[in-house]
Amino acid sequence: MQIKGIAMRAVRGLVLAAVLTLAFTAEAQTAASDSLTRALATFWGTSVKSERLSPAENLRFLEGVEAALTDTTSASSAYRNGIGVGMNFLSGLREMESLGMKVDREAFAKAVVTVLNGGSVGFTAGSAGEFIDRQIAPLVGGYDSSAFTPESQAAFLAEAAGKKGAVTTPSGLVFEVITEGEGDFPGAADKVNIEYTGRLSNGSVFDKTEEPVSFDLVRLVPGFREGLQMMRPGGEYRIVLPASLGYGERGVGDVIPPGAAIEFTVRLLSVDRSQP
């Protein structure tokens, strides 16, 4: 939505109204305000697509929109933030399921609420990460560490940077446009809806989406976050991250080797803009 342009026009209208206050009656001012309200509602409302919802889902959707606009208590704000975090967790669960891992969502919901309340469900953060790595490794395959030397990773980055149209940013990220999109770039605080495939320098796939997923940019590794902010909705891109912008010298279990450069082919489907 062209919110900035609308806001500027609204400001100009308000300034003009202030200058001509004596020329307007109270009734005229009320009518102008009502017209602006209805114009904004029409312009923004028609940009939202909800035709795929069932009548019952659409009713809940409309109730949510109205509640978000009219209920400004701290409790309702906290609830909306909780919904956002829950949706991020759900995206993660879908990724796990795309790898063939079975996760009981109801059991997960109860467990994660316990953890968020400061309780324990039998793991520390460290032991949980190690356990997850062990579960994922057989599904995506291991790797030969001798194939991921510093020299081989530098050569991989240099090869990617040498492709026609590729650019290397000051941070060392290699960025290539496959198909350019349209519209504004995502902001650092936005959420993106994407499809992607992640590969190692030997061409093996370590992660791939089976359906669109949503991420808050602030939660991604630095290179992925930087690359996404160079993309436009509807486009497809390739980014290659040196280890310093990815998973560093630690790697990720048996999935991503320590010190590995990684490549992502990404389709940016849409951007959910953060609210000021």
C-alpha positions, 0 to 999 in steps of 0.5 A, a space after each residue: 500500500 502507498 501509505 506514505 503517499 496517502 499520509 502526505 496527502 492527508 497532512 496537506 489536507 490537514 494543513 489546508 484545513 487549519 489555514 481555512 478554519 474560518 471558512 468551514 462550518 463544524 458540519 463541513 469539517 465533520 463531513 471532510 473527516 468522514 470522507 477521509 475515513 471512508 476513503 482510507 477504509 476503501 483504499 486499504 481494505 480493497 488491497 487485502 485479499 480474503 476471498 479464499 476464506 470460508 464464511 466462518 473463517 472470514 467472520 473471525 478474520 473481520 473480528 480480528 481486524 476490528 479488534 486490532 484497530 479498536 482494542 488498544 489495551 496493553 493486554 490485547 497488544 501482548 496477545 497479538 505479539 503472542 500470535 506473531 510468535 506462535 506463527 513463527 513457531 508454526 512455520 518452523 514446525 512445517 519446515 520440520 514436517 517437510 523433512 519428514 519429522 513428526 511433531 505433535 503440535 498440541 503437545 508442542 504448544 503445551 511444552 513451549 508455553 511451559 518453557 516461556 513461563 520459565 519451566 523445564 520440559 527436560 532439556 537445556 537450550 544446548 542439549 535441545 539443539 544437539 538433540 534436534 541436530 541428531 534428529 535432522 542429520 539422517 534425513 538430510 545426509 551427512 557430509 565429508 569434512 575434508 570437502 569443506 576446507 577454507 580454501 575450497 570455501 573461498 574458491 566457491 565464493 569466488 566462483 559465485 562472485 564471478 558469475 555474470 550479474 553477480 555482485 559482492 557486498 561489503 560484508 562479503 555476501 554474493 548476490 545475483 538476480 535470477 528474475 527481478 521482482 517489483 515493489 519495495 525492498 523488505 525493511 529490517 523489521 518486516 516479515 517475509 513470505 518466501 520459498 527457498 532451497 539451501 545448498 552447500 558448496 558440493 551441491 548437496 541440499 541441506 534445506 528446502 521448503 515444500 510450501 511458502 514459509 514466513 520469517 521475521 528478518 530479525 530472526 535470520 542469520 546475517 547474510 540471509 537477512 542482508 540478502 532478503 533486503 536486496 530483493 523485491 516481491 515476486 522475484 527470484 534470487 541467489 545469495 551465497 553466504 560466507 561462513 561469517 554471515 551464516 553459521 560460522 565456525 560451529 556449523 549446524 550438527 551434521 547438516 552444515 559443516 563448520 566454516 561452510 559457505 552456503 547458497 540459497 535460491 530464494 523466491 520472495 513471494 510477499 512482504 508483511 510490513 511492520 507497523 510503526 
